Amino acid sequence: MKAKVKWLDGMAMVGESASGHAIVMDGPPEHGGRNIGLRPMELLLLGMGGCTEFDVLHILRKARQQVTACEVQIEAQRAETDPKVFTRIHAHFVITGHNLDPKRITKAIELSADKYCSASIMLGATAKITHDFEIVEA
């Protein structure tokens, strides 16, 4: 896997993946940024959310669960001093569908957290990661 990050000006950067997708990152004004993009640590947290949601959806589809919508809401805390790593992360899944089985959802989240989600497993080296979910009947 390859990627590149190119500095624009101030603290603004454009990151580009080998697959050709790009994203703007920036810092807050008090650190020389103009607030025109995501903070790099926000992007890291979003990456974990996308990674675990991808896994959960994939596992639930294989289990023939009728998911019509899924959202993962993430809250994180960071260390007070440098390096300001994530110390706690909580992922709350809101899964909408028909006749969803809570046991299958629990198992899908556990498999993602413990086996498949590379981002969660890496971040879990410094952060305590917890999960829960709610089902919304469609």
N, C-alpha and C positions, 0 to 999 in steps of 0.2 A: 504494500500500500504506500502511496506517495501523496504528498500534498505540498502546497507552498503558501506562504503568507507574505504579501507585499505591502510595505509601508507606503501610505499615501501622503499624509502630512499630519502635523500635530501628533495625535496618538491613534489616528484612523489607519486601519489596515483592511486589505481584502484577502480573505483566505480562499484558495481554490483547490478543489479535490481533483484527483486523477480522473474521476468520472466527468469532469467538466462543470461541476456546480460551484457557485461562489457565494460568499456571505461577507457582509461588512461587519467589522468589529471596531469598537472605539472605547475610549475611556471617558470618565466624567470630566467636566470642565475644571474641577479643582486639581486634576492631574494632567492637564494639557489637552484633554479631548474636547470634542464638540457634541458628544452624545448622539452621534449619527448611526450607531450600530450597537449590536450586542456586546456586552462585556465578555471577554474570553472565558471567565468562570461561569457565566450564565450559559454560554454555549456548551461547556462541559456538562453542566447539569441537564440541559436539554438533550444532549447526546445520550445520557443515561436514560432519560425518560423515553426517548424514541427507541432505544435498544430494547428496553424491557417491555414496552408496549408492543413492539414488533413480535417478540417472542410469545407473549401472552396471546395475542391474536392468532398467531400461527398455530399454537398448541390448541386453542379453543376451536379453531376451524377443523383441525384434524379430529377433534373429539365431537364434531358435528353439532357444536353449540350454535344457536341462531343469534349471533351478535349483530346488532344493527348500528351500534355506536360504542366508542370506547374513548375514554379520556383518562390520562394519568396526571394528577395534580401533585406537584412536588414541592416540599418545603425543606430547606437545608439551613444548617448552622455552620459557621466557619470559625476556626480558631481566632482568638483575639490578636495573636502575635504572628509575625512572619515565621515560616511560611503559613499563610492563612488557608490551610487545607480545610476541606469539608470534614466536620467532626460528627455530624448527625444528618441523616437524610431520611425523610419519610415520603413514601409514594402511596398515594390514595387513588385507587382505580375506581372509576365510575363506568360500569359496564351496562349497556342497554341491550335488551333483546327479548326473545320469546322463550319461555320455559327454560331459563338458564339454571344450571346445576351448580350450587355454591361449592360443592366438593370439587368439581372439575375446575372451577375458577381458582380455588385455593391451590390446587395441585399445579395449575399453569403458572401461577405467580411464584410458587416455590421452585419449580423447575427453572424458571427464568433467573431467579435470584441466586440459586445454588449451582446451576450447571451451564446455562446458555448465555446469559447477558454479560459479555466481556466487560462492558463499561461498569456495571454494578459491582462485579467481582473486583475490578481494579480499584474503584472508589471505596470499596469495603475494606481495603487495607488501612485506611485512615479514618473512615466514618462508620458509625453504627447505622446500618440501613434497616428500616422497618417498612412494612407494607400492610395495607388493609384494602378493603374494597366495599362497594355497595352495588346492588343490582337495581336497575330501573327497568320495570316491565314495560315493554313497548306495546 
